[in-house]
Amino acid sequence: MTSRISTPLTSGQRLRMCNRKTGIGADGVLVLQQSELPGFTFKLLYYNADGQESSLCGNGSRCSLAFAEQIGLVDFDHAGSHVIKFEACDGSHLGGKMAGGQYFVDIRDVRISDVKRIDEMNYFLNTGSPHHVRFVEHLTQTDVPGIGKEIRWKTYGKEGSNVNFVQMSLQNPRQISVRTFERGVEDETLACGTGAVASAIAAYLRHQYDKKPIGCASSQDPMTTQVLMEGGTLEVAFKLQGNIFSDIRLRGPVRHVFEGNIVV
Ligand SMILES: N[C@@H](CCC[C@H](N)C(=O)O)C(=O)O
């Protein structure tokens, strides 16, 4: 949910707005503020459905670009460039609109040395938000809310982590299917952008460990992974420059589903 507000909302108001039974219903609330930095179009704050401020939301960032366009803050079609800069909790990001109407956001570099390989099936990395990635053979039969909740609490405690369950495609090494349990929502969501990025990187590393050829992700040849999620398909592109995943770009569609005035 992306909002244009004149007074800050309280955590209780955000919680009530996100409630799916008695509120509007959302995985979180995004607030666009004026940025103090020259050249930045806005500053983005992200709150989970529990009302608390959290880390980066990849899909929310893409939605905020569409929202900024809708309220006239940016004119991607006539700006001369289809790319803007915005601030988020983890620093600056590029975002924009592609020919065909999809929106993308660039994610900050990830060092291979910062990716924890827990064991063959489990990885942990931060793509703006913390993500546990578990590889499974049968995604549709996986108890995502149950096992996700257990990993989120037993392994990561109060601080928590998002937990992604990933099934690799047997036919296409550049395609994965993902379901995500999100902390702060405390349930499975339909799609998670930073989770898609974390899963694509972990899948790439897992292929490397398994010594399976997956095509190259080099500084010249960005690798694109198609990430299938219940809410739709996202694409994650990145390059591998030495020890660093760089030029990480998350792209996909954005759909306007609801609008209204909130009386608080
Ligand atoms: N719930 C997450 C952050 C949200 C991630 C988001 N769904 C995305 O699209 O990236 C957290 O608190 O870490």
The ligand as an SDF file (V2000), in Angstrom:
LIG
                    3D

 13 12  0  0  0  0  0  0  0  0999 V2000
    8.9980   -8.2110    5.4390 N   0  0  0  0  0  0  0  0  0  0  0  0
   10.3190   -7.9230    5.0490 C   0  0  0  0  0  0  0  0  0  0  0  0
   10.5590   -6.8640    4.0960 C   0  0  0  0  0  0  0  0  0  0  0  0
    9.6620   -6.9310    2.9390 C   0  0  0  0  0  0  0  0  0  0  0  0
   10.2910   -7.4510    1.7050 C   0  0  0  0  0  0  0  0  0  0  0  0
    9.3030   -7.2760    0.6130 C   0  0  0  0  0  0  0  0  0  0  0  0
    8.2080   -8.1590    0.6140 N   0  0  0  0  0  0  0  0  0  0  0  0
    9.9210   -7.2360   -0.7510 C   0  0  0  0  0  0  0  0  0  0  0  0
    9.1560   -7.2760   -1.7430 O   0  0  0  0  0  0  0  0  0  0  0  0
   11.1210   -7.0860   -0.8800 O   0  0  0  0  0  0  0  0  0  0  0  0
   11.2140   -7.6570    6.2330 C   0  0  0  0  0  0  0  0  0  0  0  0
   10.7880   -7.1290    7.2760 O   0  0  0  0  0  0  0  0  0  0  0  0
   12.3900   -7.9300    6.0840 O   0  0  0  0  0  0  0  0  0  0  0  0
  1  2  1  0
  2  3  1  0
  2 11  1  0
  3  4  1  0
  4  5  1  0
  5  6  1  0
  6  7  1  0
  6  8  1  0
  8  9  2  0
  8 10  1  0
 11 12  2  0
 11 13  1  0
M  END
$$$$
